[in-house]
Amino acid sequence: MKFKQFLWRIWRQMHPLQIIVLAGLSWFASFVTLRSIGLWLVSLTSNSIVLTGTTSRFIDLFGYGRYDKLLNSPWLITLKYLGILAVAFVFFLFFYWLFKQNLLRKQLRQVNLAIVQDQPMEQESLIPEIVQLEESIDKMRAHQAELIEQEQEAQQAKNDLITNVSHDLRTPLTSILGYLSYIHEDRYRDEVELRHYTELVYGKARRLHKLIDDLFDYTRLESAEFHIKEDALDMVELLRQLVSEYERSASEKDVQIIEMYTVDDLKVTGDGMQIMRLFENLFSNALRYGASGKKIEISAKKEAGMAIIEVSNYGAEIPASDIPQLFDRFYKVDKNRTTTGTGLGLAIAKSIVERHGGQVFATSRKGKTTFTVQLPLIVR
């Protein structure tokens, strides 16, 4: 098989006329070489005291006819030509190696020129070594283009982050400065109006504080240096604890929280604080945007080695075009950015889930919006 591949490689790399010339030159070189070796052996025999007269003694013993028959026997002639063929093949390999080295240098110059001009090369005429080199160079080019694209995306993301952060920080800060200027310049009628301005400033300051906290948490989660804890967590118990914490907020908005757990033992490995933060974001999101539906459903089940937790709320549907961007940082379905959220809650939730080896996605149809979290169960 390898010999066939070798012959096919020669046929691809050399012109038929070159093969014929190289084969003829190899045959001639082998004939000259063997002839020279033969003459050297004859000379060695003639000059040797021990070997001198060997041929004459053989003829005297067996006769000239048998000697002549032995010299012209088919086996000896076949052996002679096989020897010539073997030596010719060795010379052919040597000449082919010289040809290949010359071709390699020539094609390396072509590859270098193609790299300088940033142009692809025709690979059909290239030898395998150059083909591998060209493929490696193409992979390097593709990897370099990918790195440049990633750098451009990172730069764009950085610019977007600065723009969004500037907007979201400036809005409450402008309000705070405006109300404080009223207080500072005594432009309020009475203590009631003063208290009203103070409450407005306090609310804006709290929103500003939450935005800064969310930015810090998101940046920390995205950092490769951040390591999560690996504790055993009972998801059903954790969800029940969160529901009890949110029952008061839900009742204030006249929203009922419905729990549906098909299992009592649903354990995963993870960081308890981060998992709590994940579902706090989903619960808060459901209360903020699903209050008109009057109920929130929390379900948990096992499926294919995964813990499946769903948080559903009822009300206005999320447009299908917005679903893929829901977990992007600073993305809001409300394009006018009039909602009170920071736009980082779902991005933080996604980062937490992915750090735990899971995934999160959303669906919204027929007035029901569901956020589904999948986390790997502890293998027993």
C-alpha angles and dihedrals in degrees: 000000000000090000090054090049089050092052091046090051091052091048091052096046101042135054114242090244090053090051091051092048092046092048092049092048091049092050092049092047092050092048092050091045095050091043090053091048089050093051089047091053091048090051090047091051093048093050095045119096092208098044098039111116095013092130093048092050091049090052091048091052102041104018132248093271093060090044091052091045090052092051092050098040115130091236094056093044090048091049090049094052092043088055090049090048092049093049090044090053090052090051090047090054090049093049090044090052090053090047091048093050090052091046090048092054091047094050092045088058089050091050091049090050090048091051091050091048092039092231130138121247131230103250101193094083096041124106116242094257092054090043089056090046091049091048090050090049091049090051090049090050091049091047091048091049089049091050091049090050091048090049090051091048090048090050091049091047089050091051091047090048092052091047094048095043091048091051096045093045095044096051098061091033091056090051092048092051091047095052092042089053089056090052094043092051093043092240095151126101101219146344091280092060090044090054089048091054091045092053091049091051090047092051093049090047091052090051090050090049092051092050091052091047091050091049091051093047093047093049090047093050092049092051116102089218093063112100124194124217120250106221127151107254128191102215096196091054091046092050092049090051091051092047090054089052093050098042093091093050090047094049090051088060092041091246123145120215112214118197120205115179118169092187135040097202112058109149127176135172115246153099108302095206092051094046089050089051090050095056093038087061092048093046092048090047091051092049093046098050103023103049091109090061091062095218142065122199123210117190134174132187145150122253131166094338093312134110107232114201121178128192112193132182132179129228136068113015123238110242113253090237090060097050097083092052098045094101095046115111116264091005114142128181085216099078092193089060092227094137120100097235122108094229090236102087097089092039088055090047091053092049091051093049093048091048087058093051095255139104139232130204139166136225128188123186139135092013094305123110117192130187111199122200121194119194128173114254123232108268111231 
